[in-house]
Amino acid sequence: MNKFFLFIVLFAFTRPLFAQEVCITSLEKNVLQAINDFRKEKGLEMLKISKILMLTANKNAETMANQTYTDFKVTQFGNYIGNN
């Protein structure tokens, strides 16, 4: 009974995400194609666009833009810029 209830709740909350369309820019398409060309040369599987990942990333970017969250600085683990 509990597993069934959990399934229904998850289905109800994630269904709107799957109903949305994912639009990718020509730059994103070109980057994916370049990566897949390289992977093909190495005998690796091609990558695919993850609809749920794209929707989540876009929503996160929208939230950050709406909150004018543009001055993020890494503090917990240090600054990784230029430390390679």
ZABAVO-952380 format. One record per atom (N, C-alpha, C, O, CB): atom name; x, y, z. Coordinates in nm, 3 decimals, decimal comma, always signed. Glycine has a CB too. Layout:
BEGIN
R	atomo	px	py	pz
R	CA	X	Y	Z
...
//
This chain:
BEGIN
R	atomo	px	py	pz
R	N	+0,083	-0,120	+0,000
R	CA	+0,000	+0,000	+0,000
R	C	+0,087	+0,126	+0,000
R	O	+0,059	+0,220	-0,074
R	CB	-0,094	+0,000	+0,121
R	N	+0,192	+0,128	+0,083
R	CA	+0,278	+0,246	+0,091
R	C	+0,353	+0,270	-0,040
R	O	+0,367	+0,385	-0,081
R	CB	+0,378	+0,230	+0,205
R	N	+0,400	+0,166	-0,105
R	CA	+0,471	+0,181	-0,232
R	C	+0,378	+0,236	-0,340
R	O	+0,418	+0,320	-0,421
R	CB	+0,531	+0,048	-0,277
R	N	+0,255	+0,188	-0,340
R	CA	+0,158	+0,235	-0,437
R	C	+0,128	+0,384	-0,415
R	O	+0,121	+0,461	-0,511
R	CB	+0,029	+0,153	-0,428
R	N	+0,111	+0,423	-0,290
R	CA	+0,085	+0,563	-0,257
R	C	+0,202	+0,651	-0,300
R	O	+0,183	+0,758	-0,356
R	CB	+0,058	+0,579	-0,107
R	N	+0,324	+0,605	-0,273
R	CA	+0,443	+0,679	-0,312
R	C	+0,449	+0,696	-0,464
R	O	+0,482	+0,803	-0,514
R	CB	+0,569	+0,608	-0,260
R	N	+0,417	+0,589	-0,536
R	CA	+0,416	+0,595	-0,681
R	C	+0,316	+0,699	-0,731
R	O	+0,348	+0,777	-0,821
R	CB	+0,383	+0,457	-0,740
R	N	+0,198	+0,700	-0,675
R	CA	+0,094	+0,794	-0,716
R	C	+0,139	+0,938	-0,689
R	O	+0,120	+1,026	-0,772
R	CB	-0,039	+0,765	-0,642
R	N	+0,198	+0,961	-0,572
R	CA	+0,243	+1,096	-0,537
R	C	+0,354	+1,141	-0,632
R	O	+0,350	+1,253	-0,684
R	CB	+0,293	+1,100	-0,391
R	N	+0,452	+1,054	-0,655
R	CA	+0,560	+1,089	-0,746
R	C	+0,509	+1,113	-0,888
R	O	+0,552	+1,207	-0,955
R	CB	+0,665	+0,978	-0,747
R	N	+0,419	+1,030	-0,933
R	CA	+0,361	+1,045	-1,066
R	C	+0,289	+1,179	-1,078
R	O	+0,301	+1,248	-1,179
R	CB	+0,265	+0,929	-1,096
R	N	+0,214	+1,214	-0,976
R	CA	+0,137	+1,338	-0,979
R	C	+0,227	+1,461	-0,985
R	O	+0,195	+1,559	-1,053
R	CB	+0,046	+1,346	-0,857
R	N	+0,340	+1,456	-0,914
R	CA	+0,428	+1,572	-0,910
R	C	+0,525	+1,580	-1,027
R	O	+0,569	+1,689	-1,062
R	CB	+0,505	+1,571	-0,783
R	N	+0,560	+1,467	-1,087
R	CA	+0,656	+1,471	-1,197
R	C	+0,590	+1,475	-1,333
R	O	+0,655	+1,509	-1,432
R	CB	+0,747	+1,352	-1,189
R	N	+0,465	+1,443	-1,341
R	CA	+0,394	+1,442	-1,470
R	C	+0,399	+1,576	-1,542
R	O	+0,421	+1,579	-1,663
R	CB	+0,251	+1,401	-1,449
R	N	+0,379	+1,689	-1,471
R	CA	+0,388	+1,818	-1,541
R	C	+0,525	+1,842	-1,604
R	O	+0,534	+1,907	-1,708
R	CB	+0,355	+1,931	-1,446
R	N	+0,630	+1,793	-1,543
R	CA	+0,764	+1,811	-1,599
R	C	+0,776	+1,741	-1,733
R	O	+0,833	+1,795	-1,828
R	CB	+0,870	+1,758	-1,503
R	N	+0,723	+1,619	-1,741
R	CA	+0,735	+1,542	-1,864
R	C	+0,644	+1,595	-1,974
R	O	+0,666	+1,565	-2,091
R	CB	+0,704	+1,397	-1,837
R	N	+0,544	+1,671	-1,938
R	CA	+0,452	+1,726	-2,038
R	C	+0,512	+1,848	-2,108
R	O	+0,466	+1,887	-2,215
R	CB	+0,319	+1,764	-1,973
R	N	+0,615	+1,910	-2,049
R	CA	+0,675	+2,029	-2,106
R	C	+0,767	+1,993	-2,222
R	O	+0,824	+1,884	-2,227
R	CB	+0,752	+2,108	-2,000
R	N	+0,780	+2,087	-2,314
R	CA	+0,870	+2,070	-2,426
R	C	+1,008	+2,122	-2,389
R	O	+1,021	+2,218	-2,312
R	CB	+0,816	+2,142	-2,552
R	N	+1,109	+2,060	-2,443
R	CA	+1,246	+2,105	-2,421
R	C	+1,296	+2,166	-2,550
R	O	+1,295	+2,101	-2,655
R	CB	+1,338	+1,989	-2,374
R	N	+1,340	+2,290	-2,543
R	CA	+1,397	+2,358	-2,659
R	C	+1,545	+2,377	-2,633
R	O	+1,584	+2,430	-2,529
R	CB	+1,325	+2,494	-2,687
R	N	+1,628	+2,335	-2,728
R	CA	+1,770	+2,357	-2,712
R	C	+1,816	+2,451	-2,822
R	O	+1,762	+2,451	-2,933
R	CB	+1,849	+2,224	-2,716
R	N	+1,914	+2,530	-2,791
R	CA	+1,965	+2,628	-2,886
R	C	+2,052	+2,560	-2,991
R	O	+2,092	+2,444	-2,974
R	CB	+2,044	+2,739	-2,813
R	N	+2,081	+2,632	-3,096
R	CA	+2,170	+2,577	-3,199
R	C	+2,309	+2,554	-3,142
R	O	+2,377	+2,459	-3,181
R	CB	+2,177	+2,671	-3,321
R	N	+2,352	+2,638	-3,050
R	CA	+2,482	+2,618	-2,985
R	C	+2,484	+2,487	-2,907
R	O	+2,580	+2,410	-2,916
R	CB	+2,515	+2,736	-2,891
R	N	+2,377	+2,461	-2,832
R	CA	+2,368	+2,336	-2,756
R	C	+2,368	+2,215	-2,850
R	O	+2,432	+2,113	-2,821
R	CB	+2,242	+2,335	-2,668
R	N	+2,296	+2,226	-2,960
R	CA	+2,295	+2,117	-3,059
R	C	+2,435	+2,093	-3,116
R	O	+2,478	+1,979	-3,130
R	CB	+2,196	+2,150	-3,174
R	N	+2,506	+2,203	-3,147
R	CA	+2,640	+2,192	-3,204
R	C	+2,739	+2,131	-3,104
R	O	+2,823	+2,049	-3,141
R	CB	+2,689	+2,329	-3,248
R	N	+2,728	+2,171	-2,977
R	CA	+2,816	+2,115	-2,875
R	C	+2,790	+1,966	-2,859
R	O	+2,884	+1,887	-2,853
R	CB	+2,795	+2,187	-2,740
R	N	+2,662	+1,927	-2,853
R	CA	+2,628	+1,786	-2,841
R	C	+2,680	+1,707	-2,961
R	O	+2,731	+1,596	-2,945
R	CB	+2,476	+1,769	-2,828
R	N	+2,666	+1,763	-3,081
R	CA	+2,714	+1,694	-3,201
R	C	+2,865	+1,678	-3,198
R	O	+2,916	+1,572	-3,234
R	CB	+2,672	+1,772	-3,326
R	N	+2,937	+1,781	-3,155
R	CA	+3,083	+1,773	-3,147
R	C	+3,127	+1,668	-3,045
R	O	+3,219	+1,591	-3,070
R	CB	+3,143	+1,910	-3,109
R	N	+3,059	+1,665	-2,931
R	CA	+3,091	+1,565	-2,829
R	C	+3,063	+1,425	-2,882
R	O	+3,144	+1,335	-2,864
R	CB	+3,010	+1,590	-2,700
R	N	+2,950	+1,408	-2,947
R	CA	+2,915	+1,275	-3,000
R	C	+3,007	+1,232	-3,113
R	O	+3,037	+1,113	-3,126
R	CB	+2,770	+1,275	-3,048
R	N	+3,053	+1,326	-3,195
R	CA	+3,151	+1,292	-3,299
R	C	+3,279	+1,239	-3,236
R	O	+3,336	+1,139	-3,282
R	CB	+3,182	+1,415	-3,388
R	N	+3,324	+1,306	-3,130
R	CA	+3,444	+1,263	-3,059
R	C	+3,423	+1,126	-2,995
R	O	+3,510	+1,039	-3,003
R	CB	+3,483	+1,367	-2,952
R	N	+3,307	+1,108	-2,931
R	CA	+3,278	+0,980	-2,864
R	C	+3,271	+0,866	-2,967
R	O	+3,315	+0,755	-2,939
R	CB	+3,145	+0,990	-2,786
R	N	+3,215	+0,896	-3,084
R	CA	+3,205	+0,794	-3,189
R	C	+3,345	+0,749	-3,234
R	O	+3,369	+0,630	-3,255
R	CB	+3,125	+0,847	-3,310
R	N	+3,436	+0,845	-3,249
R	CA	+3,574	+0,812	-3,285
R	C	+3,639	+0,720	-3,183
R	O	+3,723	+0,637	-3,217
R	CB	+3,656	+0,940	-3,300
R	N	+3,600	+0,735	-3,056
R	CA	+3,658	+0,655	-2,949
R	C	+3,580	+0,526	-2,923
R	O	+3,614	+0,450	-2,832
R	CB	+3,665	+0,737	-2,821
R	N	+3,476	+0,503	-3,002
R	CA	+3,396	+0,381	-2,986
R	C	+3,302	+0,385	-2,867
R	O	+3,263	+0,280	-2,816
R	CB	+3,486	+0,264	-2,973
R	N	+3,264	+0,503	-2,824
R	CA	+3,174	+0,519	-2,709
R	C	+3,031	+0,546	-2,754
R	O	+3,007	+0,588	-2,867
R	CB	+3,223	+0,632	-2,618
R	N	+2,937	+0,522	-2,663
R	CA	+2,797	+0,549	-2,692
R	C	+2,773	+0,698	-2,709
R	O	+2,841	+0,781	-2,649
R	CB	+2,707	+0,494	-2,579
R	N	+2,676	+0,730	-2,793
R	CA	+2,640	+0,870	-2,813
R	C	+2,557	+0,920	-2,694
R	O	+2,480	+0,844	-2,635
R	CB	+2,562	+0,889	-2,946
R	N	+2,574	+1,046	-2,662
R	CA	+2,495	+1,107	-2,555
R	C	+2,363	+1,156	-2,611
R	O	+2,353	+1,189	-2,730
R	CB	+2,573	+1,224	-2,488
R	N	+2,263	+1,161	-2,526
R	CA	+2,131	+1,211	-2,564
R	C	+2,093	+1,324	-2,469
R	O	+2,143	+1,334	-2,357
R	CB	+2,024	+1,098	-2,562
R	N	+2,004	+1,409	-2,517
R	CA	+1,951	+1,516	-2,432
R	C	+1,860	+1,453	-2,327
R	O	+1,772	+1,374	-2,359
R	CB	+1,874	+1,623	-2,516
R	N	+1,882	+1,491	-2,202
R	CA	+1,797	+1,445	-2,092
R	C	+1,689	+1,551	-2,069
R	O	+1,718	+1,661	-2,024
R	CB	+1,880	+1,419	-1,962
R	N	+1,566	+1,516	-2,099
R	CA	+1,456	+1,610	-2,087
R	C	+1,442	+1,661	-1,943
R	O	+1,429	+1,781	-1,921
R	CB	+1,325	+1,545	-2,132
R	N	+1,445	+1,571	-1,847
R	CA	+1,426	+1,611	-1,708
R	C	+1,542	+1,697	-1,660
R	O	+1,522	+1,791	-1,583
R	CB	+1,410	+1,488	-1,618
R	N	+1,664	+1,665	-1,704
R	CA	+1,781	+1,746	-1,664
R	C	+1,773	+1,885	-1,725
R	O	+1,802	+1,983	-1,658
R	CB	+1,911	+1,676	-1,707
R	N	+1,735	+1,894	-1,852
R	CA	+1,723	+2,024	-1,917
R	C	+1,615	+2,110	-1,851
R	O	+1,635	+2,229	-1,829
R	CB	+1,691	+2,005	-2,065
R	N	+1,502	+2,050	-1,821
R	CA	+1,393	+2,124	-1,756
R	C	+1,435	+2,173	-1,618
R	O	+1,407	+2,286	-1,580
R	CB	+1,267	+2,037	-1,745
R	N	+1,504	+2,086	-1,544
R	CA	+1,550	+2,123	-1,411
R	C	+1,653	+2,235	-1,418
R	O	+1,646	+2,331	-1,341
R	CB	+1,608	+2,002	-1,338
R	N	+1,749	+2,224	-1,509
R	CA	+1,852	+2,326	-1,524
R	C	+1,791	+2,459	-1,566
R	O	+1,829	+2,564	-1,514
R	CB	+1,956	+2,282	-1,625
R	N	+1,697	+2,455	-1,660
R	CA	+1,632	+2,579	-1,705
R	C	+1,552	+2,644	-1,593
R	O	+1,553	+2,766	-1,579
R	CB	+1,540	+2,550	-1,824
R	N	+1,484	+2,563	-1,514
R	CA	+1,406	+2,617	-1,402
R	C	+1,500	+2,679	-1,299
R	O	+1,470	+2,786	-1,244
R	CB	+1,320	+2,505	-1,335
R	N	+1,612	+2,613	-1,273
R	CA	+1,709	+2,666	-1,178
R	C	+1,767	+2,799	-1,229
R	O	+1,781	+2,894	-1,152
R	CB	+1,822	+2,564	-1,154
R	N	+1,800	+2,806	-1,357
R	CA	+1,852	+2,930	-1,415
R	C	+1,748	+3,041	-1,407
R	O	+1,781	+3,156	-1,378
R	CB	+1,895	+2,907	-1,562
R	N	+1,622	+3,007	-1,432
R	CA	+1,514	+3,105	-1,424
R	C	+1,501	+3,158	-1,281
R	O	+1,486	+3,278	-1,259
R	CB	+1,380	+3,043	-1,470
R	N	+1,507	+3,068	-1,184
R	CA	+1,497	+3,107	-1,044
R	C	+1,613	+3,199	-1,006
R	O	+1,593	+3,300	-0,939
R	CB	+1,496	+2,983	-0,953
R	N	+1,733	+3,164	-1,048
R	CA	+1,850	+3,247	-1,018
R	C	+1,837	+3,385	-1,082
R	O	+1,871	+3,485	-1,019
R	CB	+1,979	+3,179	-1,066
R	N	+1,787	+3,391	-1,205
R	CA	+1,771	+3,520	-1,273
R	C	+1,665	+3,604	-1,204
R	O	+1,682	+3,725	-1,189
R	CB	+1,733	+3,498	-1,421
R	N	+1,556	+3,542	-1,162
R	CA	+1,449	+3,615	-1,094
R	C	+1,493	+3,668	-0,958
R	O	+1,441	+3,769	-0,910
R	CB	+1,327	+3,526	-1,077
R	N	+1,587	+3,599	-0,896
R	CA	+1,635	+3,642	-0,764
R	C	+1,761	+3,726	-0,776
R	O	+1,826	+3,757	-0,675
R	CB	+1,661	+3,520	-0,674
R	N	+1,796	+3,764	-0,898
R	CA	+1,919	+3,837	-0,928
R	C	+2,039	+3,774	-0,857
R	O	+2,121	+3,843	-0,796
R	CB	+1,905	+3,984	-0,889
R	N	+2,045	+3,644	-0,865
R	CA	+2,151	+3,566	-0,801
R	C	+2,265	+3,550	-0,900
R	O	+2,282	+3,444	-0,960
R	CB	+2,099	+3,427	-0,753
R	N	+2,343	+3,656	-0,917
R	CA	+2,447	+3,654	-1,020
R	C	+2,587	+3,665	-0,963
R	O	+2,684	+3,662	-1,039
R	CB	+2,424	+3,765	-1,118
R	N	+2,602	+3,678	-0,832
R	CA	+2,735	+3,697	-0,776
R	C	+2,779	+3,577	-0,692
R	O	+2,837	+3,594	-0,584
R	CB	+2,739	+3,823	-0,691
R	N	+2,753	+3,458	-0,741
R	CA	+2,787	+3,335	-0,669
R	C	+2,938	+3,321	-0,656
R	O	+3,012	+3,338	-0,752
R	CB	+2,728	+3,212	-0,740
R	N	+2,981	+3,289	-0,535
R	CA	+3,123	+3,262	-0,510
R	C	+3,134	+3,132	-0,433
R	O	+3,064	+3,112	-0,333
R	CB	+3,190	+3,380	-0,432
R	N	+3,221	+3,043	-0,478
R	CA	+3,243	+2,917	-0,409
R	C	+3,315	+2,947	-0,279
R	O	+3,421	+3,010	-0,279
R	CB	+3,324	+2,816	-0,496
R	N	+3,257	+2,904	-0,167
R	CA	+3,322	+2,929	-0,038
R	C	+3,344	+2,802	+0,042
R	O	+3,441	+2,792	+0,117
R	CB	+3,239	+3,026	+0,042
R	N	+3,255	+2,706	+0,028
R	CA	+3,264	+2,587	+0,112
R	C	+3,387	+2,503	+0,081
R	O	+3,452	+2,454	+0,174
R	CB	+3,140	+2,503	+0,094
R	N	+3,421	+2,484	-0,046
R	CA	+3,532	+2,398	-0,083
R	C	+3,647	+2,474	-0,147
R	O	+3,739	+2,413	-0,201
R	CB	+3,485	+2,291	-0,176
R	N	+3,643	+2,606	-0,142
R	CA	+3,749	+2,685	-0,200
R	C	+3,717	+2,731	-0,339
R	O	+3,616	+2,692	-0,397
R	CB	+3,875	+2,607	-0,202
R	N	+3,801	+2,814	-0,394
R	CA	+3,782	+2,871	-0,527
R	C	+3,857	+2,784	-0,627
R	O	+3,979	+2,770	-0,618
R	CB	+3,830	+3,020	-0,533
R	N	+3,786	+2,725	-0,723
R	CA	+3,848	+2,634	-0,819
R	C	+3,895	+2,703	-0,945
R	O	+3,960	+2,641	-1,029
R	CB	+3,751	+2,525	-0,856
R	N	+3,864	+2,829	-0,962
R	CA	+3,902	+2,900	-1,083
R	C	+4,054	+2,919	-1,084
R	O	+4,111	+2,979	-0,993
R	CB	+3,829	+3,038	-1,091
R	N	+4,118	+2,868	-1,187
R	CA	+4,261	+2,882	-1,201
R	C	+4,344	+2,786	-1,117
R	O	+4,466	+2,799	-1,112
R	CB	+4,299	+3,019	-1,166
R	N	+4,280	+2,689	-1,052
R	CA	+4,354	+2,596	-0,967
R	C	+4,377	+2,462	-1,035
R	O	+4,402	+2,363	-0,967
R	CB	+4,281	+2,574	-0,838
R	N	+4,370	+2,457	-1,166
R	CA	+4,388	+2,329	-1,236
R	C	+4,530	+2,301	-1,258
R	O	+4,564	+2,198	-1,315
R	CB	+4,318	+2,328	-1,366
//
